Amino acid sequence: MPKFLEQKLKAEYPNNPHAVFGTLNAIGAMHGNKEMANGKRMEAKHARDMGTGHPHKNLGKFLHPKKGR
């Protein structure tokens, strides 16, 4: 299951596991306690987007004002 999404939902709904896992089931990331293909794709995309590269790669001129000219 997409752990990043589960953590975000748990932070948003702190004492309501039905809201967390109901949402994951509703969007197709899980089916009961099984991870679905959509959940695996979401986790892989998140790891690809967040895991590699420079953490400020998309800031451009905001990180280096003189380089943005």
C-alpha positions in Angstrom: 0.0 0.0 0.0 1.2 3.5 -0.6 2.8 4.3 2.8 3.2 8.0 2.0 -0.5 8.4 1.4 -1.4 6.3 4.4 0.7 8.6 6.6 -0.9 11.7 5.2 -4.4 10.3 5.8 -3.5 9.2 9.3 -2.3 12.8 10.0 -5.5 14.2 8.6 -7.8 11.7 10.4 -5.8 10.9 13.6 -8.2 8.5 15.4 -10.3 7.2 12.5 -8.8 4.2 10.7 -12.1 3.7 8.8 -11.5 7.0 7.1 -7.9 6.2 6.2 -8.4 2.7 4.9 -11.9 3.5 3.4 -10.2 6.2 1.3 -7.5 3.9 0.2 -10.1 1.3 -0.8 -12.2 3.9 -2.6 -9.4 5.2 -4.8 -8.4 1.7 -5.7 -5.0 1.6 -3.9 -6.2 -1.3 -1.7 -8.9 -3.9 -1.7 -9.4 -4.9 1.9 -5.9 -5.6 3.2 -4.4 -6.4 -0.2 -2.5 -3.8 -2.2 -3.8 -3.3 -5.8 -1.8 -2.5 -8.9 -2.9 1.2 -8.7 -1.4 1.4 -5.1 1.9 -0.2 -6.4 2.0 2.4 -9.2 1.4 5.2 -6.8 4.1 4.1 -4.5 6.6 3.6 -7.3 5.8 7.1 -8.8 6.2 8.7 -5.3 9.6 6.9 -4.8 10.7 8.0 -8.3 9.6 11.6 -7.8 10.8 12.0 -4.2 13.7 9.6 -3.8 16.3 10.6 -6.4 17.8 13.8 -7.6 18.4 17.0 -6.0 15.7 18.0 -3.4 15.5 21.5 -4.9 15.6 20.6 -8.5 12.4 22.5 -9.5 13.0 25.7 -7.6 15.1 27.3 -10.4 15.3 31.1 -10.0 13.9 31.0 -6.5 16.8 29.0 -5.2 19.5 30.8 -7.3 18.2 34.3 -8.2 21.1 35.1 -10.4 20.8 31.9 -12.4 17.2 32.6 -13.2 18.0 35.4 -15.7 
